């Protein structure tokens, strides 16, 4: 797969929560859409996903523009932000919305947006048609209330290359809409009191901190092998992307050199991935346009951090070959403070870690085969003496990865099947929150007669969350976001001679104690043929 897609699969991504992509024009009304063409033409439907919009309260709202720029190169947009006076600071919901347009020819690109140094949004872009496309993304950014409550500098970058061949200029506008709290609509509850961007590797917290979360926008990107880290193989195997320890990656957080959190990275497939942009022209893979951060509960370490001194908080990606670039890990630290205490004392009571497992077994033959199994578990516990009593927090997290990679001579065919799990239980006082995350990937790329390249691929993003207090279930949710695609085109010829065909389907289901959402979108040759809502 790598030799076939060294130019197309490594699609120029450069570094510089649910999201909604709304199409312009909108998806067809009703369950069925127009009749698709026999093959892809020079134009297709604007990007659309089955994910839900951000739920808003319907109260009075105010909007401000965060950024408006045309990205042609690697020059960041720099501006300023001032919160809207007419909406005060009693916000129930704050929604970020990106609206973009691009036409011509362009790779997918990776971008970020920071406010006051805090990264609040990370995204990638669709690949355009010659006629041009528009797309939009929404994200709930209410948790950044502290950052958004005062004037701040703004920086945004979507690194891009524009020349005689790659003509697409990314025209982007980003807004924030503030929905007020009125009447029975209360201000957003549970948002952090402070949000601190981790610059360098040191952190100093307020001495009355009683809860600490870290969020890491971990992305493997940059146009090299770490953009497709899950396909890398040990050095002994004959494949174009190699890593001494194989394809397993783990995103780790440490405090003063001691392991404090582990997580499985999400295997994002960008819109040029798997050698086949026809899979993604209309329907992006899960999270491709809203790169969600990995969240770590570091509360067991709060007492150590509360001594008024600077501490080392570092993020590393295990499994990346020494000296190899390709991962970005911008990090924010979210803090909750005890208003009734000047200093919250306590201690770290428990730190148990299993030895990390990581085995990649290569079997030569036709096809070549690599079997990988990996896993790791970390349990930490600490107590805090707060103004409302002694609180013990225990965080138990287990990550696991299994995969089978099979490829032929010349990496044709190239097949990969994998699953990742990330199971976390946080016990804070009398409340137990359990989250089980599962990610799946199953696909194959082949090149057959007439240089016809075909990719068949399925992706899954699933999570189950429950909150139990005093032994009683308080809330629960289940997420199942599944993408499937099958696309074929002729390689090595101009775009108008590719004779591409392709079908994609995404079904996004989210249900639980807060209700139900269920939508599926089907496309054929770039045309939305079905848009079903079941809840």
Residue, then its C-alpha position, 0 to 999 in steps of 0.5 A: x500500500x505504501x509504494x502505491x500511495x507514496x504520493x497520494x496516500x502521504x497527502x501533504x498534511x502539514x502541522x501548522x466533542x462531536x462536529x457537524x459538517x453541513x453541505x451546501x447545497x444541503x443533502x437531499x430531502x427525504x430518504x432518497x436523493x437524486x440518481x447518481x452518475x455512472x462515474x465521478x464527474x468534475x463536481x460532487x456533493x459538498x462534504x457531509x457527515x452523519x454526526x449531530x449538530x451541537x445542541x443549543x438552548x434556543x436563548x438569545x445569542x451573540x456572534x463574534x468572528x475569531x478568524x477570517x483568512x485565505x491560507x496559501x502557504x504557512x503564514x498563520x492568521x493572527x488577530x484578536x478576540x473580545x467577548x461580546x458585551x451584549x451577551x455578558x458572561x452567563x453562557x449556557x453554550x458556546x459553539x465554534x463554527x468553521x466555514x470554508x471553501x476551496x476549488x481546483x486541486x489541493x491535498x488535505x491539510x491540517x490546521x489549528x486555532x488557538x485563543x490566548x495560547x489555548x488550542x480550542x480546535x484542530x481540523x483537517x480539510x477536504x479535497x476539492x473538486x475542480x468546480x469547488x466545494x464548501x464545508x462547515x464544522x461545528x464544535x462545542x467549546x463551552x469548556x473554554x469559558x475561562x479563556x473566552x471570558x476576556x480579550x485574547x490574541x488569536x492564531x490560526x494556521x492551515x498550512x498549505x502549498x499553492x502553485x501551478x499544480x496545486x491551485x486550491x486556496x483555503x478560504x476560511x471563516x471561524x465564528x463563536x456563537x454565545x448562547x445565554x443563560x435565561x430563565x430556566x436555562x442555567x449557565x453551563x455547569x462543571x466548566x473549569x475555573x482555569x485553562x492553561x496551555x502547556x508551553x514547554x514542559x512546566x506547569x504551576x497550578x493554583x494552590x487550591x486546585x481540586x481537580x486536574x484534567x489534561x487534554x492532548x490534541x495528539x495527531x500523527x501527521x506531516x506527510x511521513x510514515x507517522x501519518x499512517x503509524x498503524x501500517x508501520x512494520x519492524x525493520x526486518x519486514x520488507x515494507x516501505x514504512x518501518x518502526x523498530x517496535x512495529x505499529x503500536x503507539x501509546x500517548x503518555x503523560x508524565x508528572x515530574x518524570x513519573x507516568x501519570x496517564x496512558x491512552x490509545x490514539x485514535x487512528x484518524x484517516x485523512x481525506x487522502x488516505x488509503x490511496x483513494x481520495x474518492x472514498x472521502x470527497x463527500x464523506x470524511x472518516x470519523x473525526x477527520x474534521x474535528x480532531x478530538x483531544x485525548x483527556x486524562x484525569x490527573x487529579x491524583x497528582x493534584x496535591x503534588x502540583x499544589x505546592x506552588x512550584x513549577x512541575x514537569x508535565x510532559x507528553x510523549x508518544x511511545x513507539x515512534x522511532x527515535x529521532x523521527x518526526x510526525x506527531x504533534x501533541x499540543x496540550x491544555x491543562x484544565x483546573x477546578x479550584x476549591x473556593x473554600x480553601x487557600x491551599x488544598x493538601x493531600x497526597x499520591x497514595x497509589x501508583x501501579x503499572x503493568x509492564x507494557x506489552x508490545x509484540x509484532x511477529x513477522x511471517x515471510x511469505x506470499x502474502x507477508x504478514x505481521x501480527x501485533x499484540x500490545x497492552x498496558x495498564x496504569x492505576x493511580x490514586x490520591x487524596x485531597x483535603x478539601x473544604x468539603x471533606x476528604x476526597x479520594x480519586x482513583x484512575x484506572x486505565x487499560x489500553x490494548x491493540x491487536x492487528x494483522x497486516x498482510x501484503x504482497x510483493x510490491x505491496x499489492x495487495x495490501x490489507x490491514x485489520x485492527x482494533x484498539x481499546x481504551x478502558x478507563x474508570x475514574x472513582x471520585x469520592x462516591x461517583x464512578x465514571x466508566x468509559x470504554x472506547x473501541x476503535x476499528x479498521x478493516x481494509x484492503x487496497x489492490x491494483x488490478x488489470x488496467x491499473x485499476x486501484x480499488x480500496x474497500x475500507x470500514x472504520x469504527x469509533x465507539x464508546x460506552x459511558x456510565x456514571x454511577x453515584x452511591x451505587x445508582x446509575x445517574x447517566x449513560x450513553x452509547x456512541x457508534x460511528x461507523x464508516x464503510x467505503x468501496x471506491x475504484x479508479x484508474x491510476x497514473x492518468x489525468x483526473x478526467x481519465x480516472x473513470x472513478x466509481x465509489x460508494x460510501x456510507x456513514x451511520x452515526x448512533x448516539x443514545x442514552x439517558x439524554x435521548x437518541x440520535x441516529x442518522x445514516x448518509x449514503x453516497x454513490x459517485x459523489x452524489x448523496x443518494x440516501x439520508x436517513x434519520x431514525x430517532 
